[in-house]
Each structure stands twice: as C-alpha cells, then as structure tokens.
C-alpha cells in the first residue's frame, strides 16, 4: 500500500477522530501538517492499521 497525500487528507476529512489525532500530533511533536499526516498514515493506516480498509476503499473509488 502506498502513501498518497490526497487520500490521507480525504480520510482525515471523513473521520473526525483522525482530524483530532492530526491536531494532537502537530502539537505534541511540533510537526508541520505534512509530516503529521505522514505520521498519521504510518500509525493508523499502514500495516494493518485501524483505518487501512477505509483508506483502501478510497483508492478503489478513484479507479
């Protein structure tokens, strides 16, 4: 599975919990938005993460 920024942004818009987590990551670790989105991808989506199936569904929608 590949990181695609636009898909992550859509996933964050669709899931309020991810939006809250993104804001927390930015504050806790002093990350910029892009780095926080990547961190969120690796912690919540990649390798069987909680939102992996929702992320993959977005990929299927684009095809």
Backbone as CSV, one residue per row, in Angstrom:
resi,resn,N_x,N_y,N_z,CA_x,CA_y,CA_z,C_x,C_y,C_z
1,UNK,0.842,-1.174,0.000,0.000,0.000,0.000,0.889,1.240,0.000
2,UNK,0.504,2.204,-0.778,1.318,3.385,-0.985,0.688,4.619,-0.329
3,UNK,1.520,5.465,0.258,1.060,6.720,0.844,0.704,7.695,-0.270
4,UNK,-0.522,8.194,-0.230,-0.968,9.218,-1.170,-1.589,10.335,-0.336
5,UNK,-0.959,11.490,-0.387,-1.360,12.604,0.464,-2.832,12.966,0.299
6,UNK,-3.310,13.038,-0.937,-4.704,13.435,-1.165,-5.685,12.434,-0.549
7,UNK,-5.344,11.146,-0.597,-6.196,10.135,0.027,-6.188,10.273,1.537
8,UNK,-5.043,10.565,2.092,-4.969,10.762,3.546,-5.793,11.973,3.959
9,UNK,-5.714,13.038,3.182,-6.487,14.229,3.506,-7.987,13.933,3.465
10,UNK,-8.419,13.151,2.488,-9.829,12.776,2.402,-10.231,11.893,3.569
11,UNK,-9.370,10.960,3.936,-9.637,10.073,5.068,-9.789,10.889,6.350
12,UNK,-8.924,11.872,6.520,-8.978,12.736,7.708,-10.283,13.538,7.717
13,UNK,-10.701,14.024,6.550,-11.973,14.756,6.464,-13.151,13.861,6.807
14,UNK,-13.074,12.594,6.412,-14.170,11.655,6.623,-14.260,11.118,8.051
15,UNK,-13.166,11.200,8.796,-13.120,10.617,10.148,-12.655,11.664,11.153
16,UNK,-13.599,12.147,11.936,-13.318,13.206,12.907,-12.207,12.810,13.887
17,UNK,-12.154,11.523,14.251,-11.120,11.074,15.199,-9.718,11.301,14.621
18,UNK,-9.581,11.071,13.314,-8.275,11.275,12.679,-7.911,12.748,12.645
19,UNK,-8.899,13.594,12.457,-8.636,15.035,12.449,-8.129,15.481,13.826
20,UNK,-8.761,14.966,14.867,-8.337,15.283,16.232,-6.930,14.751,16.485
21,UNK,-6.667,13.537,16.054,-5.341,12.921,16.226,-4.267,13.708,15.478
22,UNK,-4.612,14.204,14.276,-3.674,15.012,13.495,-3.295,16.273,14.261
23,UNK,-4.281,16.946,14.815,-4.007,18.162,15.585,-3.132,17.857,16.803
24,UNK,-3.425,16.738,17.467,-2.637,16.341,18.636,-1.182,16.058,18.253
25,UNK,-0.974,15.350,17.138,0.386,15.041,16.681,1.180,16.318,16.403
26,UNK,0.528,17.270,15.774,1.198,18.526,15.444,1.671,19.233,16.712
27,UNK,0.816,19.253,17.734,1.148,19.928,18.986,2.169,19.134,19.795
28,UNK,1.911,17.844,19.979,2.768,17.004,20.817,4.197,16.911,20.314
29,UNK,4.349,16.807,19.002,5.673,16.566,18.430,6.227,17.746,17.645
30,UNK,5.492,18.846,17.628,5.950,20.029,16.916,6.109,19.799,15.420
31,UNK,5.211,19.001,14.840,5.302,18.666,13.430,4.515,19.652,12.579
32,UNK,4.971,19.816,11.351,4.200,20.546,10.372,3.070,19.660,9.888
33,UNK,2.134,20.247,9.160,0.962,19.495,8.718,1.334,18.285,7.874
34,UNK,2.217,18.454,6.887,2.577,17.346,6.006,3.243,16.204,6.758
35,UNK,4.140,16.533,7.663,4.808,15.491,8.450,3.830,14.795,9.393
36,UNK,2.896,15.546,9.935,1.904,14.956,10.834,0.977,14.009,10.060
37,UNK,0.633,14.374,8.836,-0.213,13.497,8.014,0.524,12.193,7.706
38,UNK,1.811,12.283,7.391,2.601,11.072,7.135,2.680,10.202,8.379
39,UNK,2.898,10.826,9.526,2.973,10.080,10.784,1.643,9.389,11.071
40,UNK,0.557,10.086,10.793,-0.766,9.516,10.997,-0.986,8.318,10.078
41,UNK,-0.526,8.433,8.853,-0.625,7.314,7.909,0.093,6.086,8.462
42,UNK,1.313,6.285,8.938,2.096,5.143,9.420,1.549,4.566,10.721
43,UNK,0.928,5.390,11.541,0.435,4.875,12.813,-0.991,4.331,12.745
44,UNK,-1.828,4.861,11.847,-3.239,4.490,11.835,-3.707,3.743,10.579
45,UNK,-2.891,3.748,9.513,-3.333,3.155,8.253,-2.441,1.996,7.818
46,UNK,-1.166,2.241,7.672,-0.235,1.249,7.112,-0.130,0.007,7.984
47,UNK,0.201,-1.106,7.341,0.472,-2.378,8.021,-0.657,-2.832,8.948
48,UNK,-1.867,-2.843,8.417,-2.991,-3.355,9.185,-3.547,-2.400,10.207
49,UNK,-3.296,-1.127,10.032,-3.806,-0.131,10.966,-5.325,-0.063,10.981
50,UNK,-5.831,0.616,11.956,-7.263,0.713,12.204,-8.056,1.254,11.004
51,UNK,-7.455,2.146,10.242,-8.149,2.783,9.123,-7.681,2.273,7.757
52,UNK,-6.998,1.149,7.732,-6.467,0.626,6.470,-7.580,0.329,5.464
53,UNK,-8.636,-0.309,5.897,-9.701,-0.662,4.958,-10.401,0.585,4.407
54,UNK,-10.576,1.606,5.229,-11.190,2.855,4.759,-10.285,3.543,3.743
55,UNK,-8.993,3.491,3.982,-8.020,4.076,3.055,-8.039,3.334,1.722
56,UNK,-8.080,2.023,1.782,-8.117,1.216,0.566,-9.413,1.439,-0.199
57,UNK,-10.511,1.666,0.493,-11.783,1.942,-0.164,-11.705,3.244,-0.956
58,UNK,-10.991,4.232,-0.418,-10.813,5.490,-1.148,-10.023,5.245,-2.434
59,UNK,-9.049,4.362,-2.366,-8.244,4.031,-3.534,-9.116,3.386,-4.601
60,UNK,-9.996,2.499,-4.207,-10.893,1.817,-5.138,-11.881,2.796,-5.781
61,UNK,-12.290,3.782,-5.022,-13.218,4.799,-5.533,-12.595,5.610,-6.664
62,UNK,-11.289,5.850,-6.578,-10.606,6.664,-7.582,-10.456,5.943,-8.905
63,UNK,-10.519,4.626,-8.894,-10.309,3.840,-10.109,-11.537,3.797,-10.981
